[in-house]
Every structure is written in structure tokens, then in C-alpha cells.
Amino acid sequence: MKTTQNTILITGGSAGIGFELARQFDQKGNHVIITGRSEERLQKAAAQLKNVTAIAFDVTNEADVNRLVDRLQTDFPKLNILINNAGNAFYYKLEAEANAFEKAGEEMLTNYLSVIRLTEKLVPLLSKQEESAIVNVSSIVAFAPNHKLPTYAASKAALHSYTQSLRITLERSSTTKVFELMPPLVNTDFSQAIGGENGIAPSVVADDLLSALENDNYEIHVGNTAQIYALSLSSPAGALAVMNA
């Protein structure tokens, strides 16, 4: 998969991993479309990039999704990479009165169901391109959950399963390649509540994705995700213990 001269949509592209991906793709001569709910944050991010379009958009809102898809089909008919990066997480324990149902509902909608809806609507456009890709950003917790991110981990496990099925389906019916980017703890504003300052830099995640695209490496185990994945295969209980130490 080439990493230059693409038209790329990055949801949640105004900060954190999404912005770093946008920055690196922008530097390589791609046109980057970044989305997010905050117009102010989007414009601040866009001001730091060259070849960018910023679109305020809520991935969980069906009307917003339909408007975005219509605009992409009209204004960006050469869109060939979709990066589903927008996410939501609650840091809590499954204790009495934790409101786990409500938290899980928000996480599942943002991290899983919204990915399915947007992807399904954009597959026809992506499939028209000579070369195209879908990148779903999941997490190390797709393999072994942390009990303080219980329903977030469940949403990423669901996303991992969906991504595998999507990859098999599209490789049999189109030229669209399906990648899964699986970061460990990353130092972003999003992760500060769970000790994000101890995480890897977003640039490491972006570097690994660019390399994976160039080499058609479909499952991208960033940083210590690789070790947790290997441990989850040889000792699921061991991986669970490490993630909850």
C-alpha cells in the first residue's frame, strides 16, 4: 500500500494519535481530512497542517454520518484510506452504582457500532479506487482487558473481531485492504486519567502504521502490544495477570 498521494479520512483527527497520523501523512504529500466534534480543536489542528480539510462531525450521530458521506462522495471522490480512530473510554471498576450499562453503551457506540456504520457506508467509494485501505484503531486491551477499563476493553475486543471478518470479506470481493492498529498505553490527553504520561509517544504509533501500510502488515502490534499478544496465545491467564498487575 502506498503512503503518498492518498486522500485519507481520519476520525478523531484533531488530537492525540489521530493528529499525529494526520501530521505524518500530511508531511508525505497526502490530502488529509480530519474530523472531530469540536470545531475549535479541529481548526487549531488544521492550522498546523498543509494539505488538510477539517470537518466537524460526530461519529455517533447518524445524521452527521450521512452528511459526511454525502460530502465525501461529492468533494473527495478519490478517498482511498479510512482510518477509524475516534474513541471513547471510561476509567472505572465494575462496582455497585458504577453506571456500567451507560458507560458501556457510549463506548460500544463510539468504538464499535459507529465504526461499522461509517465503514459500511464508505466501502462502495473505497472499492472504486485502484488501491484502498481501512484502518481500525483498536488497543492492546483487545487481547487482555484491564479491569479498570472493563467495557472499553470489551468494545475493542469486539472491534478486533469485526476487523478480522471485514478483512476476510473484502480480500475476497475487492481490492480494499483492512488493517488493525493496536497501540499500548500512549501519552495523549485522552489517556491522562490512566497514567498516559508513562505511555509511548503518538509518533511511535504513527511510524508503525506507515511502515505496516508499506509492507501490507495487517495486524500492527505497537510497542509492548506484541509481547501481550504473544503471551495471550501461550498463556491467556498470564497475559491477563500482566495487564492487571
SERO-4910 file (N, C-alpha, C, O; in steps of 0.05 Angstrom, whole numbers):
BEGIN
 pado doro    nc1    nc2    nc3   cac1   cac2   cac3    cc1    cc2    cc3    oc1    oc2    oc3
  Met    A     17    -24      0      0      0      0     18     25      0     35     27     17
  Lys    A     14     42    -19     30     67    -19     22     86      3     -1     85     12
  Thr    A     40    102     12     35    120     34     38    150     26     40    167     42
  Thr    A     38    154     -1     38    182    -11     16    185    -31      6    165    -43
  Gln    A      7    210    -35    -13    217    -55    -39    202    -52    -52    194    -71
  Asn    A    -47    199    -27    -73    187    -20    -91    209    -11    -83    231     -4
  Thr    A   -117    203    -10   -137    220      3   -147    204     27   -159    183     24
  Ile    A   -142    215     51   -145    200     76   -165    213     95   -162    237    101
  Leu    A   -184    198    105   -202    208    125   -194    196    152   -191    172    155
  Ile    A   -190    214    172   -182    205    199   -203    216    218   -205    240    223
  Thr    A   -219    198    230   -238    207    250   -223    211    276   -204    197    282
  Gly    A   -232    231    292   -217    237    316   -189    247    309   -170    240    322
  Gly    A   -187    264    289   -161    272    279   -151    298    290   -130    308    280
  Ser    A   -164    310    310   -155    336    319   -135    335    342   -124    355    350
  Ala    A   -130    311    353   -112    309    376   -102    280    379   -111    262    365
  Gly    A    -82    277    396    -72    250    402    -61    235    379    -48    245    361
  Ile    A    -68    209    379    -58    191    357    -69    201    330    -54    201    311
  Gly    A    -94    209    329   -106    218    304    -91    241    292    -86    242    268
  Phe    A    -84    261    309    -70    284    298    -42    277    289    -32    286    268
  Glu    A    -28    259    304     -1    251    296     -2    236    269     15    240    252
  Leu    A    -22    219    266    -25    206    240    -30    227    218    -18    225    196
  Ala    A    -47    246    223    -52    267    203    -27    282    197    -21    288    173
  Arg    A    -11    288    217     14    304    213     33    288    195     45    300    177
  Gln    A     37    263    201     56    247    186     47    242    157     63    243    138
  Phe    A     21    237    154     11    233    127     12    259    111     18    259     87
  Asp    A      7    281    124      9    307    111     37    313    101     41    322     79
  Gln    A     56    306    118     85    310    110     93    293     87    112    300     72
  Lys    A     79    271     82     86    253     60     70    259     34     71    244     15
  Gly    A     56    282     34     43    290     10     16    279      4      7    277    -18
  Asn    A      2    271     26    -26    262     23    -45    285     29    -38    304     43
  His    A    -69    283     19    -90    301     28   -105    288     52   -115    266     49
  Val    A   -106    302     74   -117    291     99   -142    305    106   -143    330    107
  Ile    A   -163    290    111   -188    300    121   -191    292    150   -191    268    156
  Ile    A   -192    311    168   -194    305    197   -222    313    207   -233    333    198
  Thr    A   -232    296    224   -259    302    236   -257    301    266   -239    289    278
  Gly    A   -277    314    278   -279    314    307   -304    330    315   -316    344    298
  Arg    A   -312    328    340   -336    342    348   -332    372    353   -350    387    351
  Ser    A   -307    379    361   -301    407    368   -290    422    344   -268    417    335
  Glu    A   -305    442    335   -296    459    313   -270    474    321   -252    477    305
  Glu    A   -269    483    346   -246    498    355   -220    481    354   -200    490    345
  Arg    A   -222    456    364   -199    439    365   -191    431    336   -167    428    330
  Leu    A   -211    427    319   -205    419    291   -190    442    277   -170    436    263
  Gln    A   -199    466    281   -186    489    267   -158    493    278   -139    500    263
  Lys    A   -154    488    304   -127    491    315   -109    470    304    -85    475    298
  Ala    A   -119    446    300   -103    424    289    -97    430    259    -75    426    250
  Ala    A   -118    438    244   -115    443    216    -94    465    210    -81    464    190
  Ala    A    -92    484    228    -73    506    224    -44    496    225    -26    511    215
  Gln    A    -40    473    235    -12    462    237     -6    443    213     17    433    212
  Leu    A    -25    440    195    -21    422    172    -23    438    146    -32    461    146
  Lys    A    -14    426    125    -14    440     99    -37    431     81    -54    448     73
  Asn    A    -39    406     75    -58    396     56    -81    382     71    -81    357     72
  Val    A    -98    397     83   -118    386    102   -145    399     98   -148    422     90
  Thr    A   -166    383    103   -193    392    105   -204    384    132   -202    360    139
  Ala    A   -215    403    147   -226    397    173   -256    397    172   -268    416    161
  Ile    A   -269    376    182   -298    375    181   -308    368    209   -302    346    220
  Ala    A   -324    386    221   -336    380    247   -358    358    243   -375    361    226
  Phe    A   -356    338    260   -373    314    255   -372    296    279   -351    292    291
  Asp    A   -395    286    287   -397    267    309   -402    239    299   -424    234    287
  Val    A   -383    222    302   -385    195    291   -409    179    301   -418    160    289
  Thr    A   -419    187    325   -442    172    337   -469    182    328   -489    171    335
  Asn    A   -469    204    312   -494    216    303   -500    208    274   -485    215    256
  Glu    A   -522    194    270   -528    183    244   -531    205    223   -522    202    200
  Ala    A   -544    227    230   -547    249    211   -520    261    203   -516    267    179
  Asp    A   -502    264    222   -475    273    216   -461    254    197   -447    263    179
  Val    A   -464    228    203   -451    208    186   -461    210    157   -445    210    138
  Asn    A   -486    213    154   -498    214    127   -488    240    112   -483    239     88
  Arg    A   -487    262    127   -477    287    114   -448    284    106   -440    293     85
  Leu    A   -432    272    124   -404    268    117   -400    251     93   -385    258     75
  Val    A   -414    229     92   -412    210     69   -420    224     43   -407    221     23
  Asp    A   -441    239     44   -450    254     20   -429    273     11   -423    276    -13
  Arg    A   -417    287     30   -396    307     23   -371    293     11   -359    302     -8
  Leu    A   -364    271     23   -340    256     14   -345    247    -15   -327    249    -32
  Gln    A   -368    236    -20   -374    226    -47   -374    249    -68   -367    244    -91
  Thr    A   -382    273    -59   -383    296    -78   -356    310    -81   -346    315   -103
  Asp    A   -344    316    -58   -320    333    -58   -293    317    -58   -273    327    -66
  Phe    A   -294    292    -49   -270    276    -47   -274    248    -59   -272    228    -45
  Pro    A   -281    247    -85   -287    221    -97   -263    203    -99   -266    179   -105
  Lys    A   -239    213    -94   -215    196    -94   -207    186    -66   -185    176    -62
  Leu    A   -224    189    -47   -219    179    -20   -211    150    -22   -226    133    -32
  Asn    A   -188    143    -11   -179    115    -13   -168    103     13   -161     80     14
  Ile    A   -167    119     35   -160    108     61   -178    119     82   -182    143     85
  Leu    A   -190    101     97   -207    108    120   -193     99    145   -187     75    148
  Ile    A   -188    117    164   -176    110    190   -197    115    212   -202    138    219
  Asn    A   -208     94    222   -228     96    244   -213     98    270   -206     78    283
  Asn    A   -209    123    279   -193    128    303   -209    140    326   -200    137    349
  Ala    A   -232    152    321   -247    164    342   -254    144    364   -261    121    358
  Gly    A   -250    152    389   -255    133    411   -265    147    436   -264    171    439
  Asn    A   -276    130    454   -286    140    479   -280    119    500   -282     95    495
  Ala    A   -272    127    524   -264    108    545   -272    119    572   -270    143    578
  Phe    A   -281    101    590   -286    108    618   -267     91    635   -265     67    631
  Tyr    A   -255    103    654   -236     90    673   -251     86    699   -255    105    714
  Tyr    A   -258     61    705   -274     56    729   -273     26    735   -263     10    719
  Lys    A   -284     18    758   -286    -10    765   -315    -19    764   -333     -3    768
  Leu    A   -319    -45    759   -346    -56    758   -356    -61    786   -359    -83    795
  Glu    A   -363    -39    799   -373    -40    826   -402    -30    826   -412    -20    806
  Ala    A   -415    -34    849   -443    -25    851   -445      5    845   -428     21    854
  Glu    A   -466     12    830   -471     40    823   -450     53    806   -445     77    807
  Ala    A   -436     37    790   -416     47    772   -428     58    746   -414     70    730
  Asn    A   -454     53    742   -467     60    717   -453     47    693   -450     60    672
  Ala    A   -446     22    697   -431      8    675   -447      6    650   -436      7    628
  Phe    A   -473      2    652   -490      0    628   -488     25    611   -485     23    587
  Glu    A   -491     48    624   -490     73    609   -462     77    597   -459     85    574
  Lys    A   -441     72    612   -414     76    603   -408     57    579   -397     65    559
  Ala    A   -417     32    583   -412     12    561   -427     20    536   -417     16    514
  Gly    A   -451     31    539   -467     39    516   -452     60    500   -452     59    475
  Glu    A   -441     80    514   -427    101    500   -402     91    487   -395     98    464
  Glu    A   -387     73    501   -362     62    489   -368     44    465   -354     46    445
  Met    A   -388     27    468   -395     10    445   -404     26    421   -398     19    399
  Leu    A   -419     47    426   -429     63    403   -406     76    389   -404     76    364
  Thr    A   -388     89    404   -366    103    392   -345     84    380   -336     88    358
  Asn    A   -336     65    396   -313     48    389   -319     25    371   -301     14    358
  Tyr    A   -344     17    369   -351     -7    354   -374     -2    334   -369     -4    310
  Leu    A   -398      4    344   -420      7    326   -417     29    305   -425     26    282
  Ser    A   -406     52    314   -402     74    296   -382     68    274   -384     77    252
  Val    A   -362     52    281   -342     43    261   -356     26    240   -351     30    216
  Ile    A   -374      8    248   -388     -8    229   -405      9    210   -405      5    186
  Arg    A   -419     28    222   -437     45    205   -422     61    185   -428     61    161
  Leu    A   -401     75    194   -386     92    175   -371     75    154   -371     82    131
  Thr    A   -360     53    163   -345     36    144   -364     25    123   -357     26     99
  Glu    A   -387     15    131   -406      4    112   -414     24     91   -417     18     67
  Lys    A   -417     49     99   -426     70     81   -404     79     62   -409     89     40
  Leu    A   -378     74     70   -356     84     54   -343     62     37   -327     67     19
  Val    A   -349     37     43   -337     15     28   -342     18     -2   -324     13    -18
  Pro    A   -367     25    -11   -371     28    -40   -352     49    -53   -342     44    -75
  Leu    A   -347     71    -39   -329     92    -50   -300     82    -50   -286     85    -69
  Leu    A   -292     69    -28   -265     59    -26   -260     37    -47   -238     36    -59
  Ser    A   -280     21    -53   -277     -1    -71   -274      8   -100   -265     -7   -117
  Lys    A   -281     33   -106   -278     44   -133   -249     51   -139   -242     54   -162
  Gln    A   -232     54   -118   -205     63   -122   -187     40   -131   -192     17   -126
  Glu    A   -165     47   -144   -146     27   -153   -133     13   -129   -128    -11   -130
  Glu    A   -129     28   -108   -117     17    -84   -130     31    -60   -131     56    -60
  Ser    A   -139     17    -40   -152     29    -17   -148     13      8   -140    -10      7
  Ala    A   -153     26     31   -148     13     56   -167     24     77   -176     47     76
  Ile    A   -173      7     97   -188     14    121   -170      7    144   -159    -15    146
  Val    A   -166     26    162   -150     22    186   -168     26    211   -178     48    215
  Asn    A   -171      5    226   -186      7    251   -167      8    274   -149     -9    277
  Val    A   -170     29    291   -152     32    314   -164     18    338   -184     28    350
  Ser    A   -153     -4    346   -163    -18    369   -144    -13    393   -138     10    398
  Ser    A   -135    -34    406   -119    -30    430   -107    -56    440   -116    -77    432
  Ile    A    -87    -53    456    -75    -76    470    -96    -92    486    -93   -116    490
  Val    A   -116    -77    497   -136    -90    514   -155   -107    498   -173   -120    510
  Ala    A   -153   -108    472   -169   -126    456   -161   -155    462   -177   -174    458
  Phe    A   -136   -159    471   -126   -186    476   -128   -194    505   -133   -217    512
  Ala    A   -124   -174    523   -126   -180    552   -136   -154    565   -121   -134    565
  Pro    A   -159   -154    577   -170   -130    588   -157   -121    614   -145   -137    629
  Asn    A   -158    -95    619   -151    -84    645   -177    -79    660   -195    -67    649
  His    A   -178    -88    685   -204    -87    699   -213    -58    705   -236    -54    713
  Lys    A   -196    -39    702   -204    -11    706   -213      2    680   -222     25    679
  Leu    A   -212    -13    658   -223     -4    632   -241    -27    622   -237    -36    599
  Pro    A   -259    -37    638   -273    -62    631   -289    -61    606   -287    -79    589
  Thr    A   -306    -41    603   -324    -41    580   -310    -28    555   -318    -34    533
  Tyr    A   -290    -11    560   -274     -2    538   -259    -25    525   -259    -28    501
  Ala    A   -248    -43    542   -234    -66    532   -253    -84    516   -245    -95    495
  Ala    A   -277    -87    526   -297   -104    512   -303    -92    485   -307   -107    465
  Ser    A   -305    -65    483   -311    -53    457   -289    -57    437   -293    -60    413
  Lys    A   -264    -56    447   -241    -60    429   -238    -90    421   -229    -96    399
  Ala    A   -246   -108    439   -246   -136    432   -266   -141    409   -261   -156    391
  Ala    A   -289   -128    412   -310   -130    391   -299   -119    364   -304   -130    343
  Leu    A   -286    -96    366   -275    -84    342   -254   -102    329   -252   -104    304
  His    A   -237   -115    345   -217   -134    335   -231   -156    319   -222   -163    297
  Ser    A   -251   -168    331   -266   -190    317   -278   -181    291   -276   -194    271
  Tyr    A   -291   -158    292   -304   -146    268   -283   -141    246   -288   -147    222
  Thr    A   -260   -131    254   -239   -124    235   -229   -149    220   -224   -149    196
  Gln    A   -226   -171    235   -218   -196    222   -238   -206    202   -231   -214    180
  Ser    A   -263   -204    209   -284   -213    190   -285   -195    165   -288   -204    143
  Leu    A   -282   -169    170   -282   -149    148   -259   -155    129   -262   -153    105
  Arg    A   -236   -160    141   -212   -166    124   -216   -189    106   -210   -188     82
  Ile    A   -227   -211    117   -232   -235    101   -252   -229     79   -249   -238     56
  Thr    A   -273   -215     86   -294   -209     66   -284   -192     43   -289   -198     20
  Leu    A   -269   -170     50   -261   -152     29   -238   -163     12   -236   -156    -12
  Glu    A   -221   -179     23   -200   -191      7   -211   -210    -14   -197   -216    -33
  Arg    A   -235   -219    -10   -247   -238    -29   -265   -223    -49   -272   -234    -70
  Ser    A   -272   -198    -43   -291   -184    -60   -282   -158    -71   -295   -146    -88
  Ser    A   -258   -147    -62   -250   -121    -71   -219   -119    -68   -206   -137    -59
  Thr    A   -209    -95    -75   -180    -90    -72   -175    -75    -46   -152    -67    -41
  Thr    A   -195    -71    -29   -192    -56     -4   -178    -74     17   -188    -95     23
  Lys    A   -156    -64     28   -141    -78     49   -150    -68     76   -156    -44     80
  Val    A   -151    -86     96   -161    -79    122   -139    -83    143   -128   -105    146
  Phe    A   -132    -61    157   -110    -61    176   -122    -56    204   -143    -44    207
  Glu    A   -108    -66    224   -116    -61    252    -92    -51    267    -71    -64    269
  Leu    A    -94    -27    277    -72    -14    292    -78    -17    322    -99     -8    332
  Met    A    -59    -30    336    -64    -38    364    -43    -25    383    -23    -38    389
  Pro    A    -47     -1    392    -28     12    409    -30      2    438    -51     -7    446
  Pro    A     -8      4    453    -10      1    482    -17     28    494    -30     44    480
  Leu    A     -9     34    518    -14     60    530      2     81    515     26     78    511
  Val    A    -12    102    507      1    124    491     -2    150    507    -23    155    518
  Asn    A     18    166    506     18    191    521      2    213    505     13    227    489
  Thr    A    -24    214    511    -42    234    499    -60    246    520    -61    236    542
  Asp    A    -73    267    513    -93    279    532   -114    258    539   -124    257    561
  Phe    A   -121    242    519   -142    222    522   -135    202    544   -153    192    558
  Ser    A   -110    196    548   -101    175    567    -91    185    594    -81    169    610
  Gln    A    -93    210    599    -81    221    624    -93    209    649    -80    206    669
  Ala    A   -119    202    648   -132    191    672   -122    163    679   -126    154    701
  Ile    A   -109    150    660    -99    123    665    -68    122    664    -57    102    657
  Gly    A    -56    145    670    -26    145    671    -13    148    644      8    137    639
  Gly    A    -26    163    626    -16    166    599     12    177    597     26    173    578
  Glu    A     21    192    618     48    203    617     69    181    617     92    187    611
  Asn    A     61    157    624     80    135    624     79    119    597     94    100    594
  Gly    A     63    128    579     59    114    554     79    123    533     95    141    537
  Ile    A     78    109    510     95    115    487     85    141    473     63    149    477
  Ala    A    102    152    457     95    176    442     76    169    419     79    148    407
  Pro    A     57    187    412     40    182    389     56    178    363     47    164    345
  Ser    A     79    190    361     95    188    337    104    159    332    107    150    309
  Val    A    108    143    354    115    115    351     92    100    338     97     83    321
  Val    A     68    106    346     44     93    334     42     99    305     37     82    288
  Ala    A     46    125    298     44    133    270     66    121    253     60    112    231
  Asp    A     90    120    263    112    108    249    106     79    242    110     70    220
  Asp    A     95     64    262     89     36    258     67     32    237     68     13    222
  Leu    A     47     50    237     26     47    217     37     52    189     30     36    171
  Leu    A     52     72    186     63     78    159     80     54    149     78     47    126
  Ser    A     96     43    166    112     20    159     95     -4    152    100    -18    132
  Ala    A     74     -8    167     56    -31    162     41    -28    136     37    -47    122
  Leu    A     32     -3    130     18      1    104     37     -6     81     29    -19     62
  Glu    A     62      3     83     81     -1     61     87    -31     57     93    -39     35
  Asn    A     85    -46     79     92    -74     78     68    -93     79     71   -118     81
  Asp    A     44    -82     78     19    -98     80     20   -116    105     13   -140    103
  Asn    A     27   -105    127     26   -119    153     -1   -111    166     -4    -89    176
  Tyr    A    -20   -130    165    -47   -122    171    -54   -120    201    -72   -104    208
  Glu    A    -40   -134    218    -44   -130    247    -19   -118    259      3   -129    258
  Ile    A    -22    -94    269      1    -77    277      3    -76    308    -12    -61    320
  His    A     20    -92    319     23    -94    348     45    -74    357     69    -80    357
  Val    A     36    -50    365     54    -28    371     66    -32    399     52    -40    418
  Gly    A     92    -28    402    105    -29    428    101    -55    442    104    -77    430
  Asn    A     93    -54    468     91    -79    483     65    -94    477     59   -115    490
  Thr    A     48    -84    459     26   -100    449     35   -127    438     22   -147    441
  Ala    A     58   -126    425     69   -151    413     74   -172    434     68   -195    430
  Gln    A     85   -164    457     90   -183    478     65   -193    491     62   -217    497
  Ile    A     45   -175    495     20   -184    507      5   -202    488     -7   -222    497
  Tyr    A      6   -197    462     -7   -214    443      5   -242    444     -9   -262    444
  Ala    A     32   -243    443     45   -269    444     39   -284    469     34   -308    469
  Leu    A     38   -270    492     32   -282    517      3   -292    518     -3   -312    530
  Ser    A    -15   -277    505    -43   -285    505    -47   -311    490    -67   -325    496
  Leu    A    -30   -317    472    -32   -342    457    -20   -366    473    -32   -387    473
  Ser    A      2   -361    486     15   -383    501      3   -386    530      3   -408    540
  Ser    A     -6   -363    541    -16   -364    569    -37   -342    572    -29   -320    582
  Pro    A    -62   -346    565    -82   -326    568    -83   -315    597    -87   -291    602
  Ala    A    -81   -333    617    -82   -324    645    -58   -307    651    -60   -288    667
  Gly    A    -35   -313    639    -11   -297    644    -14   -269    633     -6   -250    645
  Ala    A    -25   -267    609    -29   -241    597    -49   -224    613    -45   -200    617
  Leu    A    -70   -238    623    -90   -224    640    -77   -213    665    -83   -191    674
  Ala    A    -59   -230    677    -46   -222    702    -28   -198    697    -27   -180    714
  Val    A    -13   -198    675      5   -176    669    -11   -150    665     -3   -129    675
  Met    A    -33   -152    651    -49   -128    645    -62   -117    669    -72    -94    669
  Asn    A    -64   -133    691    -78   -124    715    -59   -123    739    -69   -122    762
  Ala    A    -33   -123    735    -14   -122    757    -15    -95    771      0    -91    790
***
